[in-house]
Amino acid sequence: APDQPSAPPAIASQSGGCGVAGGRMTDTRRRVKVYTLNEDRQWDDRGTGHVSSCYVERLKGMSLLVRAESDGSLLLESKINPNTAYQKQQDTLIVWSEAENYDLALSFQEKAGCDEIWEKICQVQGKDPSVDITQDLVDESEEERFDDMSSPGLELPSCELSRLEEIAELVASSLPSPLRREKLALALENEGYIKKLLEIFHVCEDLENIEGLHHLYEIIKGIFLLNRTALFEVMFSEECIMDVIGCLEYDPSLSQSRKHREFLTKTAKFKEVIPISDPELKQKIHQTYRVQYIQDMVLPTPSVFEENMLSTLHSFIFFNKVEIVGMLQEDEKFLTDLFAQLTDEATDEEKRQELVNFLKEFCAFSQTLQPQNRDAFFKTLSNMGILPALEVILGMDDAQVRSAATDIFSYLVEYNPSMVREFVMQEAQQNDDDILLINLIIEHMICDTDPELGGAVLLMGLLRTLVDPENMLATANKTEKTEFLGFFYKHCMHVLTAPLLANTTEDKPSKDDFQTAQLLALILELLTFCVEHHTYHIKNYIINKDILRRVLVLMASKHAFLALCALRFKRKIIGLKDEFYNRYIMKSFLFEPVVKAFLNNGSRYNLMNSAIIEMFEFIRVEDIKSLTAHVIENYWKALEDVDYVQTFKGLKLRFEQQRERQDNPKLDSMRSILRNHRYRRDARTLEDEEEMWFNTDEDDMEDGEAVVPPSDKAKNDEDIMDPISKFMERKKLKESEEKEVLLKTNLSGRQSPSFKLSFSSGTKSNLTSQSTASNLPGSPGSPGSPGSPGSPGSVSKSTSQMAAITTK
């Protein structure tokens, strides 16, 4: 903390808020944390700053302002409302409800600062600063208020067995009124009343006075609902807490009393895995466990109206946990012993399991810390060697110990993935790949024995976080992304892909049981993520290791989800429109497994059918020329009968347009001329022409190509009419031929493919040679010949395409 100056800096009042004279505030007395209570009744940290109180013109009143110590931004601006109930807890906390279901807390670094602000609040509300709570009078009627003002305090009945019913009625009647609750709480505090009630509890138990015990239950439950820290500190003290739990065993609504004390004393055992020398810390741990037990198990589930009445109990537990973590963190001997025993080979298995479970719970408690304290907590664990310790533990045989170690690892990855990455890169310089921390994590994922692979799913999520470039740092000296991904692909990727490669050596998966399929689906999910977020690393790996071919073997799996994972992997690659990938796909004929799966699926209208068609549709819409040509030249015979979608006919049209450009270079100049003259016929034709225009690459236009404006139409008409008349003749011939083809197609309807492909592994299929032969220049039906159906200029009713000449 910064040094405290001799005098607090001056607070200057401004029309829009409060400012700090003299620049950055360094007064630790006013240093606070702002908390808000979330829907789960947990405190959320909103930041650290310095608090001040001054008149704010906009809010028309004295207000509390907290400005962030980092950048001076406003963390909190809250008017001190005369009717709002403020509560001071544990000397350094001020808690209040800003609105219904919106609780706020200021946690002060020093008691003096808390006292100063509390005096300001009490001054505005006209209260004595010696009170710990100010109360809202809005719900009181005028008559009640007059009665309360006329009586200085609440007089409790004498604490006797015969008057328990009277006391219970008094407590119940005081709860609806904030002022009566305040007076009741003060009376209970001042007279040491709780301890007297607990003495009567022992008498009732000895006498087996069930009626008296039922009254005590109602009284103690009512005292909880007073929501008063001072009363909790009495009730949760070492001498009182078990008796308080005893009172809560006798719920009148239950036919038989609960055995909470028996559970806490006989069943629940405190395991001191490392001796704790500080008695205060030990007492705090016991107290927190018991209070948490009261909240979770003993007290009845609060109604909607009682929910806010237990906010102080939530706060009590929350700040206790913060204190426990802080005290353990400061005890260097304790942490040193903990990690020494964790990694010592002589430590027996049961002891090690207890140590790991303690460390797991320790990390879980740390989630309650403020961000800067959490930073310090994980830095302490890192300096103590938590990552090398986890590496040792993960290499052990005990499944429970490994599971707890995995949970601890997940806390570390979620908190600071860069710290984990830095560690694994450093250890790679000293250790073999087999014992690297990340490889151990991958092996545990692969060897998960859970039939549903619950652990594997968690570990895959952690790996995904570690290889995600979005959370990697870039500095002037080094780029974490480059360094870590280079390390990962060199030392770890082969471990991750080992199950995939081992299972895809043949034409179909060698093991196709459900658990193996689930594991391979997880691996494919991570590889798909890598394709999307990593660049040359994954590209080199896929091409050099022929990964895509092996993945597509899984298209033959009997598990549809796995086949779809394989297809999704390929779709992600094609979606990149990277020619390196495209050449690899074409060279290895990697559409074969997809076409086979499509044909084997037959006429079933399912996800596999739709996903495969969508892939080919993407190629058509994006006009990926190399893949279009490859698909049509090698697989057209297998796909030409598919007429329930126009995708494959559209691909054929794209292919023929490309061939038309290559074979008829004279049409180049006509493209731009006709594009400007635009012979329109109807709205549909306009859309088709625009689609062809947008799908034509600008690269196809020759440099210096003349675009003739409409005003020059007359003098150019004669020059262009000759090629147009020739084109129209070809068009008519094609139309007549295509009408015959369409008639046959429409009669046949949607049919299953009439044949399946038989592919040889090393060469193109028979289909390929037939397709190539039928498409030789000059042969009937070739893309360049005037009579080929679907070539530019032809009208296809099945594709609804009628486009102007915009192709070479």
Protein Blocks (a to p, Z undefined) as FASTA:
>chain_A
ZZddfbdcdddddfkbccdehijafbfklgccdddddfkopacdebdcdddddddfklop
acdddddfklopafbdcdddfkbccddeehiaccddfbghiacddddfbfklmmmmmmmm
mmmnopafkbcbdcdfklpcfklmmmmmmpmbacdddddfklmmmmmmmmmmmmmpmklm
mmmmmmmmmnommmmmmmmmmmmmmnopaklmmmmmmmmmmmmmnopaklmmmmmpmklm
mmmmmmmmmcfkbmbdcffklmmmmmmccddfbacfblklmmmmmmmmmmmmmmmmmpcc
ddfklmmmmmmmmmmmmmmmmmmmmmmmmmmmlmmmmmmmmmpmklcfklmmmmmmmmmm
mmmmmmmpcfklmmmmmmmmmmnopmmmmmmmmmpmblklmmmmmmmmmmmmmmmmmlmm
mmmmmmmmmmcfklgmklmmmmmmmmpcbfnlmmmmmmmmmmmmmmmmklpccdfkbcfk
lmmmmmmmmmmmmmmmmmmmmmmmbmbdfblcfklmmmmmmmmmmmmmmmmmpcklmmmm
mmmnommmmmmmmmmpcblklmmmmmmmmmmmmmnopaklmmmmmmnopmlmmmmmmmmn
mmadcfklmmmmmmmmmmmmnopaklmmmmmmmmmmmmmmpmkbcklmmmmmmmmmmmmm
mmmmmlmmmmmmmmmnopafblmlmmmmmmmmmmpcfklpcghiacddfklmmmmmmmmm
mmmmmmmmmmmmmmmmmmmmmmmmmmnopaddfbdcdddfkbccfklmmmmmmmgghiah
iakbmklghiahiacfklopacddfbZZ
